Amino acid sequence: MSNNESLLARRKAAVPQGVASAAPIFAARAENAELWDADGRRFLDFAVGIAVCNTGHRHPKVIGAVKDQLDQFTHTAFQVVPYETYISLAERLNEAAPIGDAKTIFFTTGAEAVENAIKVARTKTGRPGVIAFRGAFHGRTALTGALTGKIMPYRTGAGIAVPGIYHAPFPVAHHGISVDDSFAHLEALFKSDIEAKDVAAIIVEPVQGEGGFYVAPAEFMTRLRALCDEHGIMMICDEIQTGFARTGKVFATEYYDIEPDLMTVAKALAGGFPLSGLIGKRDIIDAPAPGGMGGTYGGSPIGCAAAHAVLDVIKEEDLCARADKVGARMKERLAEMKARPDTAAIGDIRGLGAMIAFEMVTEKGGNTPNPAVVSKLVAAALERGLIILSCGYWANTIRLLAPITIPDDQLEEGLDILEQALVAAAS
Ligand SMILES: Cc1ncc(COP(=O)(O)O)c(C=O)c1O
């Protein structure tokens, strides 16, 4: 029995099925874009812990910063004895975020950041309602799960239909949903379900992550901002999956001509260490009273040390430009794979920067989602040494999230494997 096999058996016996793993392998070590499993097999990692290690596994600067912090102190709780690195990290994010005069608070997980964004919006406005979008993903806690716009598997059976939360369709042109359709639905919601004056916030991902890497059209974001302004609603951009150079900018919101009121960040912020944050306009994020926000581990000194290093690396290694280069090469190769007669049928290819996805469809040139081929393709890639992830409201999308620091030869190697897997999945 291999180590992977024995670990799989132990996992099944000891860990609930609710936490599913995309790959039936177990990590032993990882370096930048490479990962070795418990059997000693090497993989290229085009998932990096779901868009977390944008700076690669174990970036030397991140590891160095964490080691230095370990030698000083590991935990005091910012709410008990605060520390400078939390403040300086807040200052850096206030400066970087497209929010204007901002303040930042730190938490541990993305879901916690979203929970607190809603808390701030409700406290500021005194209103209960929140609108999210179909296909959105905002977390798995009771509140964030209710905001998540897909029932199976995130909400099924849990009964988390929280009062005051509504969903509108996210515009996806090639699936027949226009920006006008989304706004017609929002107006209908205000007419039939909740008055606009009772809505505290509208939360939106500039590029839907788990939903399928659908990029929000510029017109959509501008109109959403105007709608929020018209009704005094807080606009929240969830940048948890899109942030920190993944899309070719530090924040995807920078692509739009808007300023959100609040912005949630996590994942790549600390390059593999648990840290999340909520950035907000000063007069809004200050709404909760002292003690109303926080958490024992929120803004851990280890996470803050790692995040400082991540921000340094993004600048020093010009990762925004590199993301554009990596993504452009992916799109070029995917277009070639799509054109081959012997690959499984690829539909839309899309994304921003190095946040790239493609849809699997039932026939070449068609647009009908083919979710059945997705697990076959993911398994075929893994068999050949490449870790990829599926996603999508229609469950037919493959997302490519290679570290932005991936060397060119490993990017080509990974794409070669993907091409072979697409051929294998066709039969
Ligand atoms: C856009 C977005 N929001 C929120 C979350 C939840 O973050 P976490 O899993 O750290 O709670 C995720 C996680 O995938 C995400 O992609």
The ligand as an SDF file (V2000), in Angstrom:
LIG
                    3D

 16 16  0  0  0  0  0  0  0  0999 V2000
  -14.5130   35.2720   -3.3230 C   0  0  0  0  0  0  0  0  0  0  0  0
  -14.3990   34.4980   -2.0390 C   0  0  0  0  0  0  0  0  0  0  0  0
  -14.9740   34.9770   -0.9240 N   0  0  0  0  0  0  0  0  0  0  0  0
  -14.8860   34.3290    0.2490 C   0  0  0  0  0  0  0  0  0  0  0  0
  -14.2250   33.1180    0.3550 C   0  0  0  0  0  0  0  0  0  0  0  0
  -14.1660   32.4170    1.6720 C   0  0  0  0  0  0  0  0  0  0  0  0
  -12.8500   32.4050    2.1560 O   0  0  0  0  0  0  0  0  0  0  0  0
  -12.4010   31.3260    3.2400 P   0  0  0  0  0  0  0  0  0  0  0  0
  -12.4610   29.9870    2.5900 O   0  0  0  0  0  0  0  0  0  0  0  0
  -10.9880   31.7420    3.6200 O   0  0  0  0  0  0  0  0  0  0  0  0
  -13.3490   31.4520    4.3880 O   0  0  0  0  0  0  0  0  0  0  0  0
  -13.6360   32.5620   -0.7820 C   0  0  0  0  0  0  0  0  0  0  0  0
  -12.9650   31.2570   -0.7380 C   0  0  0  0  0  0  0  0  0  0  0  0
  -12.7840   30.5730   -1.7130 O   0  0  0  0  0  0  0  0  0  0  0  0
  -13.7230   33.2770   -2.0260 C   0  0  0  0  0  0  0  0  0  0  0  0
  -13.1820   32.7930   -3.1500 O   0  0  0  0  0  0  0  0  0  0  0  0
  1  2  1  0
  2  3  1  0
  2 15  2  0
  3  4  2  0
  4  5  1  0
  5  6  1  0
  5 12  2  0
  6  7  1  0
  7  8  1  0
  8  9  2  0
  8 10  1  0
  8 11  1  0
 12 13  1  0
 12 15  1  0
 13 14  2  0
 15 16  1  0
M  END
$$$$
